[in-house]
Amino acid sequence: MTGGMEREKAQAAAWFETLRDEIVAAFEGLEDTQVTGPTAGMDAGRFERTETTRTSDDGSDAGGGVMSVMRGGRVFEKVGVNTSTVYGELGPAAQKAMAARGVPGMADDPRFWASGISLVAHMQNPHTPAVHMNTRMFWTPHAWWFGGGSDLNPCIEYAEDTAHFHATQKAHLDPHGEAHYPKLKEWADEYFYIPHRNRARGVGGIFMDDHCTGDWAADFALTQDIGRAFLPAYVPLVEKRRVQDWDEADKDAQLVHRGLYAEYNLVYDRGTKFGLTTGHDANAVLMSLPPLAKWV
């Protein structure tokens, strides 16, 4: 384990695992509720947990995590809620990328530690929006920061759903300063944009990275409230849309929209690139990909 800020690291890692457990319990509770359509007669889905590992270039232990995935549920077609805590030394490519972002000391000491939670949900009912959420803490000997957020990805958009999702996040951010929500909303709009399609991948949300004011407790509290905002922002939308009738045309629209999600995560997503280039379990890194998608 790399040294420095051990108490803070442990506190952050424990929080991400607590948030995971709360979300897993809430999602399994949704599986037990009434649904309509082809999945109504199916058994309720349950998460399967698998330990993941990361191995350094010299073969030594470099941390790992837990991949919690539900497949083929009545409400969730595929959902993953992963946590990980990894550490070691960054390779040359990762060092260069970090230095380009302004992280100091990469050439002198490439050690790092990172912990976080990452969630992606792809739904059975096309009227129920897909969603993404992650929060994380990153440490190097010369810097530390938090990042993450959540964004909504409906294939069939409802203005009231978008309004609820954003309003809930704003309500959780405002106690930390009313400047946070507009800044993080704009950041999400820029980050979750697909340049080669000239469009956003969804209806936005909030996002931040490299967040460090120098006050670790305050920055951690903000990160926690980003996580706490997720369930009240998302669960009511699932409860409302899971019983809505849908047809094959709706399903086709959903599969096409999922193609956008796959393209973004494979081409642009920073977390995907970091996980694959630093040797983390590929199945855990690519958990975000939908079970089925199509392109026209």
Summary of the structure (lengths in Angstrom):
residues: 296
radius of gyration: 18.9
end to end distance: 47.6
largest distance: 59.3
contacts: 974
relative contact order: 0.16
helix: 43%
strand: 27%
